């Protein structure tokens, strides 16, 4: 396996692992992963990662690049949706200070780093130019 293919493979494995890592921690009670946030959306991200791994195994550079971009866009949309949900979930309260305090009690966790690192590493591996004479 070539080094760029190995880098792309590691990126998609990071993406798969990131779906089970903690993303949000509401009120310091429990951790939420992608499947707790939105199960069908998490399954789509997982499916894209599996297709990316198959693209790496079958040596399809265009498929790896496409799934890398798709997974990056999906993770970015998930982050924007989670950010908007956290900051608007208590907007029904008439006091802005109480709503702000409750919104600050929902913490973003380290799983986001893994979710963003996976597609970026996969894209980095697929963007490397290789000569046509190398194996």
N, C-alpha and C positions, 0 to 999 in steps of 0.2 A: 504494500500500500504506500503510495506517495505521501510525502509530508503534508502538502495542502489538503489531500483527502483525509488524512488523519486529523488535521486541525478542524475541518468541517464536521467530521464524525464526532469529535469531542464537543463541538459547539451544539450539535443536536442532542447529544447525551446531557449536556448541561441544561438545555431547554426542557428536556423530559424530567430531569431531577428537580428543576425549578418549579414545576407544577405542583409538587408535593411539599415544597418548603413554605414556611409561614410568611404570609404577605401582610395581613392586618391583624392587629391585636386590640379588639374593642374592650375598653374599660378594664384592661389588665386581667381579663377572665380566661380567655382561650385564644388560640391562634386559628386563623382562617387561611386556607390555601386556595388555589384556583378553583378547585372543585366545590369548596364551600361558598365561594363568591358566585359562580355560575357554572354548574356542572356541564351543560352542553358546550359552552364556550371552551372550557378546559379540555373536553374531549376533542374538539376541533384543533386546538393547539397541539395536543398529543398526537393526533393523526398527521398533522403537518410535519411534526418532528420524525415520525416513523417513515413518512414518504421521503423526507430529506435523507434519512439514514439509508433507505433503499437506493436513492440516487447516488449516494457515495459508494455503496457496494457495487452498483451496476456501472459506475464511472460515467454518469450523466451529469456533466458540469452545468448545463443549462437548468436542469431540474433542481440541482442543489442550490443554484443561485436564486431560482424562483421561490423555492420553499424557504430559503433564508430570508428573502424580502417579505414574503407573506407572514412568516412567523414574527418578524420584527414589527410589522404593521399591526398584527393581532395583539402582541404584547403591549405596544404603545396605546392601542385603543382600550385595552383592559386597564392600563394604568390611568388613562384619562377618565374612564368610567368610574373607577374606584375613587379617584380624587374628587370628582364631582359628587359622587354619592356621599362621601364622608362630609364634605363641606356644605351639602344642602339637606342632609337627613334631619337636621333639627331646625329647619327654617320655619316650621309651624309654630314654634315658641314665640311669644310676643316680645320677650326680652333678648336682645342681641347678645348681651354678655353671658347669659346662661347657655344660649345656643352655641356660642363660641367656645365656652368652657367644655361643653359636652363633645363638640367636634374635636377638640384637642385631646380628648381622652381615647380617641381611636388612633393608634400608632401604626405607622407603616414599618414593616419589618425587613430583614435582610434578604428575603426571598426575591425581592424585586431586582436586586443586583444580579442574581443568578438568571432570572428570566430575561433580563436585557443582555447579559453577557453571552448567553447561548446563541441567539441569532447573530450577534455581532461577530463572534468567533467563527461561526459557520460561514458568514459572508466573507470574512477575511480569508478563510481557506479557499473559498471559491473564486475570489478575485485575483489570486496569484497567477501571474503569467508564467507558463511553462514553455520550454522550447519543444518543437515537434520532434527533436531527436532524443529527448530524455525519456526514460521509461517511467 
